Amino acid sequence: MVTKLILALTLPALLVVLFTRVTYNYIIGTGLAIALIVASVFKGYTHTWLIGLFDVISLGAGFWYSKRMYGKDKK
């Protein structure tokens, strides 16, 4: 359970950053990461609401970092 919580706090943020670097757009990167998280929820890999909450927090952190990173690249 602890491993899943740690992964839920890190992997969605890393996915957002990765997809942002690949697509050069932080909104599309976040959308792709959300699609993967939703697919994993429907598949049944998210067993508790706490893991889902950590996924949402991590997605928000990844979005914030990607937006900040994208703003620095534009300047």
C-alpha positions in Angstrom: 0.0 0.0 0.0 2.8 2.4 0.9 4.5 1.7 -2.5 1.3 2.6 -4.4 0.9 5.8 -2.4 4.5 6.8 -3.2 4.0 6.0 -6.9 0.7 7.9 -6.9 2.6 11.0 -5.6 5.3 10.9 -8.2 4.3 9.2 -11.4 1.4 11.4 -12.6 3.6 14.5 -12.2 6.4 12.8 -14.1 4.0 11.8 -16.8 2.7 15.4 -17.2 6.3 16.7 -17.5 7.2 14.0 -20.0 4.2 14.5 -22.2 4.7 18.3 -22.0 8.3 17.9 -23.3 7.1 15.6 -26.1 4.1 17.6 -27.2 5.5 21.1 -26.4 2.2 22.0 -24.8 1.5 21.7 -21.1 -2.3 21.5 -21.6 -2.1 18.6 -24.0 0.5 16.9 -21.7 -1.8 17.2 -18.7 -4.7 15.9 -20.8 -2.8 12.8 -21.8 -1.7 12.1 -18.2 -5.3 12.5 -17.0 -6.5 10.1 -19.7 -4.0 7.5 -18.5 -5.1 8.0 -14.9 -8.7 7.6 -15.8 -8.0 4.5 -17.8 -6.2 3.0 -14.8 -9.1 3.8 -12.5 -11.6 2.2 -14.9 -9.3 -0.8 -15.2 -9.3 -1.2 -11.4 -5.8 -0.4 -10.4 -6.9 2.4 -8.0 -8.2 0.5 -5.0 -8.7 3.3 -2.5 -9.9 6.9 -2.6 -6.6 8.0 -1.0 -4.6 6.8 -4.1 -7.0 8.8 -6.3 -6.5 11.9 -4.1 -2.7 11.5 -4.4 -3.0 11.1 -8.1 -5.0 14.4 -8.4 -2.4 16.2 -6.1 0.4 14.9 -8.2 -1.3 15.9 -11.5 -1.7 19.4 -10.1 1.9 19.6 -9.1 3.0 18.3 -12.6 0.7 20.9 -14.3 2.1 23.7 -12.2 5.7 22.6 -12.9 5.1 22.2 -16.6 3.4 25.5 -16.9 6.3 27.1 -15.1 8.8 25.3 -17.3 6.9 26.2 -20.4 6.9 29.9 -19.4 10.6 29.9 -18.9 11.2 28.4 -22.3 9.1 31.0 -24.0 11.0 34.0 -22.5 
